[in-house]
Amino acid sequence: MVKIEKIIENKKQFLDLLLLADEQENMIDKYLSSGDLFALYDDDLKSVCVVLPINKEICELKNIATYEKYQSKGYGRALIKFISDFYKNDYKTMLVGTGETPTIMSFYKSCGFEESYRVKNFFTDNYDHPMFEGDIQLVDMIYLKKDL
């Protein structure tokens, strides 16, 4: 049975999974302590995500990751549905920033997000090595938004 819980202490224990979605630890450190971490279990740990308040109306999904062997089984989608319901009374909009890859963009759009804006050269300016998703180099950060 799927169970999702908010993790209050020892968030770094999930670093291996968080690094699948954001492969530089010092970038994760910038949001992990002030963000809400949620873990999805189905017998064992399958997925995690981190949500950060931006202002009174907007929160941002900073990281969502599912262990590779459990991907494409609906766990990420279930986590997005859960956090959307969890935050709908506190925020009007949820943002998520991602690299420009067709698979990831179509995943977020299927979860109700739509393209909002772009931050030029985000990945090349903020990471100490080139970032790739498959064979696509990530350059700009594409922000998508979802009305809660």
N, C-alpha and C positions, 0 to 999 in steps of 0.2 A: 504494500500500500504506500502511495506517495505521501510524504510528509515534508513540509517546508517549515524551517524554523529560523528565527532571527538570532544571529550569533552576537553576543554582547562582549565576550572576553576571548582572548587568545585568537584574534582574527588571523594572525600570521600562520596559524596551522594550516590554512587553506592556500598558502602561497603557491604550491605546485600547480593547483588548478587555476588560480588567478593569472599565473604566468602564461597559460595557454592563450589568453585573450589579450594580455598586455605584457610583452616579453621583457620588460625592463623593470627591475624591482624598485628602483628609486622613483619611477613614475607611479607605481602602485602605492608607494609610501605616501605620495602627495594626497591621496584621497581615502586610503583605507581607514585611518584612525577617525576621521570625521564623517565617514559614510556609514550607512546601514548595510551590514552583510547578511545575506540570506543564503541558507544551504538547503538544497533539495535532496531528500533521501528516498530511495525506493529499495528497501533492504539496506543497501549501503549508499555512500555519497555518490551522487551523479552529477550535480550542477551547483554552481554558486553564482551570486551576482552582488554587486555593490551599487547602492543608490545614494546620491549626494544631494542635499538641498542646495539650490542655487539662490533662490530668493523666496518671497512668500507665495509666489504663484507657480514656480518652476522647480522641478527636481530633475536630476540627470542620472540615467543608467550609465555608470562609469565602466563597468566590467560585467560581462556575463560569459561563463565558460562551462562547458560540459566535457567530461572526459571523452576522448576520441572514440572509444569503443561503444559509448552510449549516445553518440550524436545521431541526429535524424530519427530519434525515437519519441520526440515530443516533450522532452524535459525542459529545454530552453523556452519553448512556447508556454509550457505550464508555469514556469517561473515568471515570465513576463505578464501572464494573465494574473498571477497571484499579486505581484507588486503593483500592477495597475489598479487592482481592487484595493490593495492595502493603502495606497496613497491618494485615492480619488477624492477623499474628503479633506485632504490637506493641501493639495496642489491642483492647478488647472491643467498643467501641461507637463509631460515627461519628454526630455530630450535624450538622444543617444548619438554619440559620435562614433564613426567607423571609417575604415578605409573603403575606397571605391572598388569593391569587388562584387560582381553580379550575384554570387550565391548569398553573401551576407546582406546585400541590399534587398534582395527578394525575400529573404527571411524576415527582416524587420518590416517590410511593407505588408507581408502576410500577417504580421502581428498588429497591424493598424497604424504603423508609423508612416509619415510622408516626408519627403525631402524638404528641408527648411533653409539651410545655408551651408557655406563651405568655408573652411579655414585653410588658406593657401599654404602649402609647404609645411603643414603641421608635423608630419612624421619625419621629414628631412631636417627640420629645425630643432625638434625636441628629443630625438633618439640618437644614441651614440653610434648606431650602425644602421645600414639600410634595412627597412622592414618589408617583408614579403608575405603575401597571402597566396599560397600556391606559387605560381610563377609571375604574379602581378606585384610590382613594387608599389608600396603605399607612399603617396606623396601628400595629397590634400586630405584633411579630415572632413568628411561629409556628415553634417548634423541632420538628423531626422527628428520629427516631433510627433507626439501623439496627444490628443486631447483626452484628459481623464474624466 
